[in-house]
Amino acid sequence: MDSGFLSEVAAQKVISLCEKKQFFEAILVSGLFDFAWYRKGDPGLASLSDSELIHHYLQTGWKEGRS
């Protein structure tokens, strides 16, 4: 059986990555993300770049209620 170019799981991963990229870009250009406040909430994040902070938020920060 030919499942096509991408399996269902792979296709969902691609969609998820595209959505994350859109979220990342929207957060970055919105001007609504307070980088100083986010860094202040966890000293371990102090050395991260702004882009790394957004990635952190998208991966784990939102799950931890950091908003």
VMD Tcl script that builds the backbone (N, CA, C; Angstrom):
set m [mol new atoms 201]
animate dup $m
set s [atomselect $m all]
$s set {name element resname resid chain x y z} {
  {N N MET 1 A 0.842 -1.174 0.000}
  {CA C MET 1 A 0.000 0.000 0.000}
  {C C MET 1 A 0.888 1.239 0.000}
  {N N ASP 2 A 0.637 2.165 -0.904}
  {CA C ASP 2 A 1.393 3.404 -1.012}
  {C C ASP 2 A 0.717 4.454 -0.132}
  {N N SER 3 A 1.463 4.927 0.855}
  {CA C SER 3 A 0.893 5.905 1.775}
  {C C SER 3 A 1.137 7.337 1.329}
  {N N GLY 4 A 1.704 7.520 0.149}
  {CA C GLY 4 A 1.963 8.866 -0.329}
  {C C GLY 4 A 3.332 9.348 0.091}
  {N N PHE 5 A 3.572 10.605 -0.122}
  {CA C PHE 5 A 4.883 11.182 0.148}
  {C C PHE 5 A 5.200 11.192 1.637}
  {N N LEU 6 A 4.252 11.579 2.451}
  {CA C LEU 6 A 4.456 11.646 3.900}
  {C C LEU 6 A 3.432 10.766 4.602}
  {N N SER 7 A 3.886 10.115 5.633}
  {CA C SER 7 A 2.932 9.381 6.457}
  {C C SER 7 A 2.082 10.397 7.216}
  {N N GLU 8 A 1.000 9.964 7.767}
  {CA C GLU 8 A 0.124 10.844 8.541}
  {C C GLU 8 A 0.890 11.486 9.699}
  {N N VAL 9 A 1.701 10.697 10.384}
  {CA C VAL 9 A 2.479 11.211 11.517}
  {C C VAL 9 A 3.481 12.257 11.043}
  {N N ALA 10 A 4.178 11.966 9.957}
  {CA C ALA 10 A 5.152 12.919 9.423}
  {C C ALA 10 A 4.464 14.197 8.968}
  {N N ALA 11 A 3.319 14.067 8.340}
  {CA C ALA 11 A 2.575 15.241 7.878}
  {C C ALA 11 A 2.164 16.105 9.069}
  {N N GLN 12 A 1.712 15.481 10.143}
  {CA C GLN 12 A 1.331 16.234 11.335}
  {C C GLN 12 A 2.534 16.956 11.938}
  {N N LYS 13 A 3.698 16.322 11.897}
  {CA C LYS 13 A 4.913 16.967 12.410}
  {C C LYS 13 A 5.275 18.183 11.569}
  {N N VAL 14 A 5.142 18.075 10.262}
  {CA C VAL 14 A 5.428 19.198 9.376}
  {C C VAL 14 A 4.458 20.346 9.664}
  {N N ILE 15 A 3.188 20.025 9.809}
  {CA C ILE 15 A 2.178 21.039 10.124}
  {C C ILE 15 A 2.501 21.701 11.460}
  {N N SER 16 A 2.862 20.895 12.434}
  {CA C SER 16 A 3.199 21.421 13.755}
  {C C SER 16 A 4.393 22.372 13.685}
  {N N LEU 17 A 5.412 21.995 12.917}
  {CA C LEU 17 A 6.586 22.859 12.770}
  {C C LEU 17 A 6.223 24.175 12.092}
  {N N CYS 18 A 5.373 24.109 11.086}
  {CA C CYS 18 A 4.933 25.327 10.396}
  {C C CYS 18 A 4.144 26.226 11.337}
  {N N GLU 19 A 3.268 25.621 12.143}
  {CA C GLU 19 A 2.485 26.401 13.097}
  {C C GLU 19 A 3.397 27.050 14.130}
  {N N LYS 20 A 4.392 26.305 14.624}
  {CA C LYS 20 A 5.326 26.862 15.596}
  {C C LYS 20 A 6.099 28.024 14.994}
  {N N LYS 21 A 6.493 27.891 13.724}
  {CA C LYS 21 A 7.212 28.981 13.070}
  {C C LYS 21 A 6.320 30.207 12.970}
  {N N GLN 22 A 5.050 30.010 12.648}
  {CA C GLN 22 A 4.116 31.131 12.564}
  {C C GLN 22 A 3.922 31.781 13.929}
  {N N PHE 23 A 3.794 30.963 14.986}
  {CA C PHE 23 A 3.668 31.503 16.338}
  {C C PHE 23 A 4.913 32.300 16.705}
  {N N PHE 24 A 6.093 31.725 16.409}
  {CA C PHE 24 A 7.360 32.378 16.715}
  {C C PHE 24 A 7.410 33.750 16.047}
  {N N GLU 25 A 7.129 33.783 14.762}
  {CA C GLU 25 A 7.201 35.042 14.019}
  {C C GLU 25 A 6.171 36.048 14.523}
  {N N ALA 26 A 4.981 35.576 14.837}
  {CA C ALA 26 A 3.935 36.471 15.338}
  {C C ALA 26 A 4.342 37.074 16.681}
  {N N ILE 27 A 4.886 36.258 17.562}
  {CA C ILE 27 A 5.328 36.754 18.866}
  {C C ILE 27 A 6.465 37.757 18.687}
  {N N LEU 28 A 7.407 37.424 17.836}
  {CA C LEU 28 A 8.574 38.280 17.636}
  {C C LEU 28 A 8.193 39.661 17.104}
  {N N VAL 29 A 7.313 39.717 16.119}
  {CA C VAL 29 A 6.985 41.005 15.498}
  {C C VAL 29 A 5.873 41.762 16.225}
  {N N SER 30 A 5.152 41.108 17.113}
  {CA C SER 30 A 4.017 41.754 17.777}
  {C C SER 30 A 4.448 42.859 18.739}
  {N N GLY 31 A 5.625 42.713 19.328}
  {CA C GLY 31 A 6.061 43.668 20.334}
  {C C GLY 31 A 5.403 43.454 21.685}
  {N N LEU 32 A 4.639 42.381 21.819}
  {CA C LEU 32 A 3.909 42.117 23.056}
  {C C LEU 32 A 4.671 41.226 24.042}
  {N N PHE 33 A 5.737 40.604 23.586}
  {CA C PHE 33 A 6.506 39.713 24.454}
  {C C PHE 33 A 7.487 40.558 25.261}
  {N N ASP 34 A 7.380 40.506 26.565}
  {CA C ASP 34 A 8.247 41.295 27.444}
  {C C ASP 34 A 9.462 40.430 27.827}
  {N N PHE 35 A 10.537 40.599 27.064}
  {CA C PHE 35 A 11.725 39.777 27.249}
  {C C PHE 35 A 12.335 39.963 28.633}
  {N N ALA 36 A 12.392 41.200 29.120}
  {CA C ALA 36 A 12.981 41.469 30.440}
  {C C ALA 36 A 12.183 40.779 31.537}
  {N N TRP 37 A 10.851 40.862 31.452}
  {CA C TRP 37 A 10.000 40.223 32.450}
  {C C TRP 37 A 10.165 38.709 32.424}
  {N N TYR 38 A 10.223 38.140 31.225}
  {CA C TYR 38 A 10.346 36.690 31.083}
  {C C TYR 38 A 11.678 36.212 31.654}
  {N N ARG 39 A 12.742 36.970 31.384}
  {CA C ARG 39 A 14.058 36.614 31.932}
  {C C ARG 39 A 14.061 36.714 33.453}
  {N N LYS 40 A 13.401 37.738 33.967}
  {CA C LYS 40 A 13.382 37.972 35.408}
  {C C LYS 40 A 12.691 36.830 36.157}
  {N N GLY 41 A 11.760 36.168 35.498}
  {CA C GLY 41 A 11.017 35.085 36.130}
  {C C GLY 41 A 11.832 33.824 36.360}
  {N N ASP 42 A 12.968 33.700 35.693}
  {CA C ASP 42 A 13.826 32.515 35.843}
  {C C ASP 42 A 15.264 32.919 35.538}
  {N N PRO 43 A 16.110 33.035 36.562}
  {CA C PRO 43 A 17.500 33.450 36.349}
  {C C PRO 43 A 18.260 32.561 35.361}
  {N N GLY 44 A 17.823 31.341 35.184}
  {CA C GLY 44 A 18.464 30.428 34.236}
  {C C GLY 44 A 18.268 30.850 32.781}
  {N N LEU 45 A 17.331 31.755 32.548}
  {CA C LEU 45 A 17.055 32.221 31.194}
  {C C LEU 45 A 17.792 33.519 30.862}
  {N N ALA 46 A 18.495 34.066 31.827}
  {CA C ALA 46 A 19.108 35.387 31.679}
  {C C ALA 46 A 20.049 35.497 30.486}
  {N N SER 47 A 20.742 34.435 30.156}
  {CA C SER 47 A 21.743 34.510 29.086}
  {C C SER 47 A 21.173 34.178 27.700}
  {N N LEU 48 A 19.883 33.841 27.630}
  {CA C LEU 48 A 19.300 33.478 26.342}
  {C C LEU 48 A 19.023 34.718 25.498}
  {N N SER 49 A 19.167 34.566 24.194}
  {CA C SER 49 A 18.818 35.641 23.262}
  {C C SER 49 A 17.294 35.772 23.209}
  {N N ASP 50 A 16.824 36.857 22.614}
  {CA C ASP 50 A 15.376 37.045 22.483}
  {C C ASP 50 A 14.743 35.882 21.718}
  {N N SER 51 A 15.377 35.451 20.645}
  {CA C SER 51 A 14.845 34.321 19.862}
  {C C SER 51 A 14.795 33.052 20.698}
  {N N GLU 52 A 15.829 32.825 21.483}
  {CA C GLU 52 A 15.865 31.626 22.336}
  {C C GLU 52 A 14.768 31.682 23.398}
  {N N LEU 53 A 14.482 32.885 23.893}
  {CA C LEU 53 A 13.399 33.018 24.877}
  {C C LEU 53 A 12.058 32.650 24.265}
  {N N ILE 54 A 11.829 33.083 23.054}
  {CA C ILE 54 A 10.565 32.737 22.391}
  {C C ILE 54 A 10.485 31.233 22.173}
  {N N HIS 55 A 11.586 30.625 21.751}
  {CA C HIS 55 A 11.596 29.169 21.579}
  {C C HIS 55 A 11.313 28.482 22.914}
  {N N HIS 56 A 11.913 28.984 23.990}
  {CA C HIS 56 A 11.663 28.412 25.314}
  {C C HIS 56 A 10.182 28.508 25.660}
  {N N TYR 57 A 9.602 29.683 25.421}
  {CA C TYR 57 A 8.185 29.861 25.714}
  {C C TYR 57 A 7.326 28.885 24.915}
  {N N LEU 58 A 7.621 28.734 23.627}
  {CA C LEU 58 A 6.818 27.853 22.778}
  {C C LEU 58 A 6.991 26.384 23.133}
  {N N GLN 59 A 8.169 26.017 23.647}
  {CA C GLN 59 A 8.402 24.610 23.993}
  {C C GLN 59 A 7.877 24.270 25.373}
  {N N THR 60 A 8.193 25.089 26.368}
  {CA C THR 60 A 7.829 24.730 27.740}
  {C C THR 60 A 7.185 25.840 28.545}
  {N N GLY 61 A 7.517 27.067 28.247}
  {CA C GLY 61 A 7.039 28.177 29.064}
  {C C GLY 61 A 5.530 28.271 29.159}
  {N N TRP 62 A 4.838 28.078 28.039}
  {CA C TRP 62 A 3.374 28.172 28.067}
  {C C TRP 62 A 2.776 27.062 28.916}
  {N N LYS 63 A 3.432 25.896 28.939}
  {CA C LYS 63 A 2.924 24.775 29.732}
  {C C LYS 63 A 3.084 25.062 31.234}
  {N N GLU 64 A 4.118 25.855 31.556}
  {CA C GLU 64 A 4.420 26.186 32.940}
  {C C GLU 64 A 3.653 27.418 33.407}
  {N N GLY 65 A 2.838 27.989 32.545}
  {CA C GLY 65 A 2.045 29.157 32.912}
  {C C GLY 65 A 2.836 30.454 32.881}
  {N N ARG 66 A 3.932 30.482 32.129}
  {CA C ARG 66 A 4.752 31.704 32.042}
  {C C ARG 66 A 4.208 32.596 30.937}
  {N N SER 67 A 3.275 33.419 31.305}
  {CA C SER 67 A 2.729 34.325 30.295}
  {C C SER 67 A 2.316 35.625 30.928}
}
mol reanalyze $m
mol bondsrecalc $m
mol representation Tube
mol addrep $m
